[in-house]
Amino acid sequence: MADKILVDGFDRKVDYLRMSVTDRCDFRCVYCMAETMQFLPRQRILSLDELYLLAERFVALGTRKIRLTGGEPLVRSGIVDLCRRIAALPGLRELCMTSNGSQLVRLAGPLFDAGLSRLNISLDSLDPQRFRQLTRTGDLATVIAGIDAAHAAGFRHTKLNCVVLKGRNDTEVNDLVRFAIDRQLDISFIEEMPLGAISEHRRGESFCSSDEVRARIAERYTLMESAESTQGPSRYWRLAEAPDIRLGFISPHSHNFCGSCNRVRLTIEGRLLPCLGNEHSADLKAVLRAHPGDPERLEKAIVEAIRIKPWSHHFQVNDEVQVVRFMNMTGG
């Protein structure tokens, strides 16, 4: 099976799976979900064994990188053992995770020992009060302690993810760059994505483009464009003042990255999303449960879903809800 590959209708090789392990989160970030959320009942979500079986089939079909996402993946009971099982799959080159960092003081060591390769950690502000406003429930000191715990556990090339909102945290961009330099972390700045109906702010007014962020950074640092890639959507730059760290920009609005897209997402309900910015999906959970013990049937469903992956999304910079599901339902 090692020679199998997934290719979409535009001849793009798809070898990166972002897999949600839960829709639940201990934060309520203003750009990600509503303050009052109703999460899925247990019978509607994939079990840990089902998550593993799906990961196994994707790797058998040529997937080389899996990123575990949520919600917040570290609130899922059994997550460390799931990491251990997936990390051991023959042919998988990298198992990563995106986390809000709240549980890393407790779990960074066990995750590293289980074979998790790398962490992305969300950090939108270094001001405790603003951090609480943006996350609604988060504690900045706990997250920073988690970042330090990850380093102590052995994680390297950890990346910070910062969603930049104009009038909220855009003035902190260079402070966050300085924080990344001091701790030898990579950092990516992300344009807000129009997923789910929110009322906390107006997306059209809060939009801050990657070009604006980059210009702000250039006021203090010397930027050098880089051709590096981590198989994700970030476009990387280096800083002359700190060449060891990577500075990334994820720009779904201003610099569409769809032409080179190599990834798909699996929701915790078992729906395969060929594209972040489109609603259509394939129900892999239904196949898995209707045909237990039939990996070929599951592989066939995966291959068929990849073939209908669209060329691009079409996000607009306004306040219309362009994709109904919230980011916590999407899988990072």
C-alpha positions as CSV (number, residue, x, y, z in Angstrom):
1,M,0.0,0.0,0.0
2,A,3.0,2.3,0.3
3,D,2.8,3.3,-3.3
4,K,-0.8,4.5,-3.1
5,I,-1.4,8.3,-3.3
6,L,-4.4,10.5,-3.1
7,V,-4.8,12.9,-6.0
8,D,-7.6,15.4,-6.6
9,G,-9.3,16.3,-9.8
10,F,-6.7,19.1,-10.4
11,D,-3.8,16.6,-10.1
12,R,-2.8,18.0,-6.6
13,K,-1.3,15.4,-4.4
14,V,-3.2,15.3,-1.1
15,D,-0.9,13.9,1.7
16,Y,-1.9,16.1,4.7
17,L,-4.8,15.3,7.0
18,R,-6.1,17.7,9.7
19,M,-8.1,15.5,12.1
20,S,-10.4,16.8,14.7
21,V,-10.5,14.7,17.9
22,T,-13.2,16.8,19.6
23,D,-15.5,19.8,19.1
24,R,-15.1,20.8,22.8
25,C,-12.8,23.5,24.1
26,D,-12.1,25.1,27.4
27,F,-11.8,28.5,25.6
28,R,-14.4,30.4,23.7
29,C,-12.3,32.5,21.4
30,V,-14.4,35.3,19.8
31,Y,-13.4,34.5,16.2
32,C,-13.9,30.7,16.6
33,M,-17.2,30.1,18.3
34,A,-20.2,31.7,20.1
35,E,-20.0,32.3,23.8
36,T,-22.7,29.8,24.5
37,M,-22.0,26.6,22.5
38,Q,-24.0,23.3,22.3
39,F,-21.5,20.5,21.8
40,L,-22.2,17.2,20.1
41,P,-23.5,14.2,22.1
42,R,-21.1,11.3,22.5
43,Q,-23.0,9.0,20.0
44,R,-22.5,11.5,17.2
45,I,-18.7,11.7,17.5
46,L,-16.0,9.3,16.4
47,S,-14.6,7.0,19.1
48,L,-10.8,6.9,19.7
49,D,-10.7,3.5,17.9
50,E,-12.6,5.0,14.9
51,L,-10.2,8.0,14.8
52,Y,-7.3,5.5,14.7
53,L,-8.8,3.4,12.0
54,L,-9.4,6.5,9.8
55,A,-5.8,7.7,10.4
56,E,-4.6,4.2,9.5
57,R,-6.5,4.2,6.2
58,F,-5.3,7.7,5.3
59,V,-1.7,6.7,5.9
60,A,-2.2,3.6,3.8
61,L,-3.4,5.9,1.0
62,G,-0.2,8.0,1.1
63,T,-0.9,10.6,3.9
64,R,2.4,11.6,5.4
65,K,1.4,14.3,7.8
66,I,-1.5,14.3,10.3
67,R,-2.4,17.3,12.5
68,L,-4.7,16.6,15.5
69,T,-7.0,19.5,16.1
70,G,-10.2,20.3,18.0
71,G,-11.9,22.2,19.5
72,E,-9.1,21.8,21.9
73,P,-7.6,18.3,21.4
74,L,-6.1,18.0,24.9
75,V,-9.5,18.0,26.6
76,R,-10.3,14.7,24.9
77,S,-9.8,11.8,27.3
78,G,-7.4,9.3,26.0
79,I,-5.6,11.7,23.6
80,V,-2.0,10.7,24.7
81,D,-2.7,7.0,23.8
82,L,-4.3,8.0,20.5
83,C,-1.1,10.0,19.7
84,R,1.0,7.0,20.5
85,R,-1.0,4.7,18.2
86,I,-1.1,7.1,15.3
87,A,2.6,8.1,15.6
88,A,3.5,4.4,15.2
89,L,1.8,4.0,11.8
90,P,4.3,2.9,9.2
91,G,4.8,5.6,6.6
92,L,3.6,8.5,8.6
93,R,6.4,11.2,8.7
94,E,4.9,13.7,11.1
95,L,2.2,13.8,13.7
96,C,1.5,17.4,14.9
97,M,-1.1,19.1,17.0
98,T,-2.7,22.5,17.3
99,S,-3.6,23.5,20.9
100,N,-4.5,26.5,22.9
101,G,-1.8,25.5,25.4
102,S,-4.0,25.4,28.5
103,Q,-3.3,21.7,29.3
104,L,0.4,21.6,28.3
105,V,1.9,21.9,31.7
106,R,0.3,18.6,32.5
107,L,0.6,16.9,29.1
108,A,3.6,18.2,27.2
109,G,5.9,15.5,28.6
110,P,3.5,12.5,27.9
111,L,2.7,13.8,24.4
112,F,6.4,14.1,23.5
113,D,7.1,10.6,24.8
114,A,4.1,9.3,22.8
115,G,5.7,10.4,19.6
116,L,4.0,13.8,18.8
117,S,6.4,15.6,16.5
118,R,5.5,19.2,16.8
119,L,3.1,21.7,18.3
120,N,1.2,24.8,17.1
121,I,0.0,26.9,20.0
122,S,-2.6,29.7,19.7
123,L,-1.5,33.0,21.3
124,D,-3.4,36.2,20.3
125,S,-2.3,38.6,23.0
126,L,0.4,39.1,25.7
127,D,-1.9,41.3,27.7
128,P,-3.7,39.2,30.4
129,Q,-6.9,41.3,30.2
130,R,-7.0,41.4,26.4
131,F,-6.2,37.7,26.3
132,R,-9.2,37.0,28.6
133,Q,-11.4,39.2,26.4
134,L,-10.4,37.4,23.2
135,T,-10.6,33.9,24.7
136,R,-13.5,34.7,27.1
137,T,-12.2,32.0,29.5
138,G,-8.4,31.7,29.0
139,D,-5.6,32.5,31.4
140,L,-2.5,33.9,29.8
141,A,-0.1,32.8,32.5
142,T,-1.3,29.2,32.2
143,V,-0.7,29.3,28.4
144,I,2.8,30.8,28.7
145,A,3.6,28.1,31.3
146,G,2.4,25.5,28.8
147,I,4.6,26.9,26.1
148,D,7.6,26.7,28.4
149,A,6.6,23.2,29.5
150,A,6.6,22.1,25.8
151,H,10.1,23.3,25.4
152,A,11.2,21.6,28.6
153,A,9.6,18.4,27.4
154,G,11.8,18.4,24.2
155,F,9.5,20.0,21.6
156,R,11.3,22.1,19.0
157,H,10.1,24.3,16.1
158,T,7.0,25.0,18.1
159,K,4.9,27.6,16.3
160,L,2.6,30.3,17.7
161,N,-0.6,31.1,15.8
162,C,-2.0,34.6,16.2
163,V,-5.3,35.7,14.6
164,V,-5.0,39.4,14.1
165,L,-8.1,41.6,14.6
166,K,-7.9,45.3,13.8
167,G,-8.6,47.4,16.9
168,R,-8.2,44.4,19.2
169,N,-4.6,43.0,19.1
170,D,-3.0,44.4,15.9
171,T,-0.9,46.8,18.0
172,E,0.7,43.8,19.7
173,V,2.2,42.2,16.5
174,N,5.8,43.2,17.2
175,D,5.5,42.3,20.9
176,L,4.4,38.8,19.8
177,V,7.4,38.7,17.4
178,R,9.7,39.7,20.2
179,F,8.2,37.0,22.4
180,A,8.8,34.4,19.7
181,I,12.4,35.5,19.3
182,D,13.1,35.4,23.0
183,R,11.7,31.8,23.2
184,Q,13.0,30.6,19.8
185,L,9.5,29.9,18.5
186,D,8.2,30.2,15.0
187,I,5.1,32.4,14.6
188,S,2.3,32.8,12.1
189,F,-0.1,35.6,11.8
190,I,-3.6,34.6,10.5
191,E,-6.3,36.6,8.8
192,E,-9.7,35.9,10.4
193,M,-11.8,33.3,8.5
194,P,-15.6,33.8,8.0
195,L,-16.7,30.5,9.6
196,G,-19.9,30.5,11.8
197,A,-22.2,33.3,12.8
198,I,-20.7,35.5,15.5
199,S,-22.1,38.6,17.2
200,E,-19.1,39.7,19.3
201,H,-17.6,41.8,16.6
202,R,-18.1,42.7,12.9
203,R,-15.7,40.8,10.7
204,G,-15.6,43.4,8.0
205,E,-14.4,46.0,10.5
206,S,-11.9,43.8,12.3
207,F,-10.2,42.4,9.2
208,C,-6.4,43.0,9.2
209,S,-4.6,41.8,6.1
210,S,-1.3,40.0,6.1
211,D,0.2,42.9,4.1
212,E,-0.8,45.3,6.9
213,V,0.8,43.0,9.6
214,R,3.9,42.5,7.5
215,A,4.3,46.3,7.1
216,R,4.0,46.8,10.8
217,I,6.7,44.2,11.4
218,A,8.9,45.8,8.8
219,E,8.9,49.0,10.9
220,R,11.0,47.2,13.5
221,Y,12.6,44.2,11.7
222,T,14.3,43.4,8.4
223,L,12.1,40.8,6.6
224,M,13.6,38.3,4.2
225,E,11.3,36.2,2.0
226,S,11.7,32.5,2.2
227,A,10.6,29.6,0.0
228,E,10.4,27.2,3.0
229,S,7.2,25.2,3.7
230,T,5.8,23.0,6.5
231,Q,3.1,21.6,4.1
232,G,0.6,24.0,5.6
233,P,-0.8,27.3,4.3
234,S,1.8,29.6,5.9
235,R,4.0,31.6,3.6
236,Y,7.3,32.1,5.5
237,W,9.7,34.9,5.9
238,R,12.9,35.2,8.0
239,L,14.1,38.1,10.1
240,A,17.7,39.4,9.7
241,E,17.7,40.2,13.4
242,A,16.7,36.6,14.3
243,P,17.3,34.2,11.3
244,D,16.6,31.1,13.3
245,I,12.9,31.6,13.6
246,R,10.3,31.4,10.9
247,L,7.7,34.2,10.5
248,G,4.6,33.0,8.7
249,F,1.5,34.6,7.2
250,I,-1.8,32.7,6.6
251,S,-3.8,34.8,4.2
252,P,-7.1,33.1,3.1
253,H,-8.5,36.5,1.9
254,S,-5.6,38.6,0.6
255,H,-3.3,35.9,-0.8
256,N,-5.3,32.8,-1.6
257,F,-3.2,29.7,-1.1
258,C,-5.5,27.2,-2.7
259,G,-3.5,26.4,-5.8
260,S,-1.0,24.4,-3.8
261,C,-3.4,23.0,-1.3
262,N,-2.4,19.5,-0.3
263,R,-4.8,18.9,2.7
264,V,-8.2,17.8,3.8
265,R,-10.0,18.0,7.1
266,L,-11.9,15.3,9.1
267,T,-14.5,16.6,11.5
268,I,-15.2,14.8,14.8
269,E,-18.5,13.7,13.3
270,G,-16.5,11.8,10.7
271,R,-17.2,14.1,7.8
272,L,-14.3,14.6,5.4
273,L,-14.1,18.2,4.2
274,P,-12.1,18.5,1.0
275,C,-12.0,22.3,1.4
276,L,-12.1,24.6,4.4
277,G,-14.2,27.2,2.6
278,N,-16.9,25.0,1.2
279,E,-19.8,23.2,2.9
280,H,-19.8,19.9,0.9
281,S,-18.4,16.8,2.6
282,A,-18.3,13.0,2.6
283,D,-19.7,11.0,5.6
284,L,-16.8,8.6,6.4
285,K,-18.4,7.7,9.8
286,A,-21.4,6.2,8.0
287,V,-19.1,4.1,5.8
288,L,-17.0,3.1,8.8
289,R,-20.0,2.0,10.9
290,A,-22.0,0.4,8.1
291,H,-19.0,-1.7,6.9
292,P,-16.9,-2.5,10.0
293,G,-13.8,-4.5,9.1
294,D,-13.9,-3.5,5.5
295,P,-10.9,-1.2,4.9
296,E,-11.2,-1.3,1.2
297,R,-14.7,0.2,1.3
298,L,-13.4,3.0,3.5
299,E,-10.5,3.7,1.2
300,K,-12.8,3.8,-1.8
301,A,-14.9,6.5,0.0
302,I,-11.8,8.5,0.8
303,V,-10.5,8.4,-2.7
304,E,-13.9,9.4,-4.1
305,A,-14.1,12.4,-1.7
306,I,-10.7,13.6,-2.7
307,R,-11.6,13.7,-6.3
308,I,-14.3,16.3,-5.7
309,K,-12.0,18.6,-3.9
310,P,-12.7,22.1,-5.4
311,W,-10.0,24.3,-6.8
312,S,-10.4,27.1,-4.3
313,H,-12.5,28.7,-1.6
314,H,-14.1,32.2,-2.1
315,F,-14.0,34.0,1.2
316,Q,-15.2,37.6,1.2
317,V,-14.2,40.4,3.5
318,N,-17.6,41.3,4.9
319,D,-20.0,40.2,7.7
320,E,-21.9,37.6,5.8
321,V,-21.8,34.0,7.1
322,Q,-20.1,32.3,4.2
323,V,-19.6,28.9,5.9
324,V,-22.2,28.0,8.6
325,R,-20.1,25.7,10.8
326,F,-17.8,27.2,13.4
327,M,-14.1,26.6,13.4
328,N,-14.3,24.2,16.3
329,M,-16.6,22.0,14.2
330,T,-14.2,22.2,11.2
331,G,-11.1,20.7,12.6
332,G,-8.5,23.5,12.9
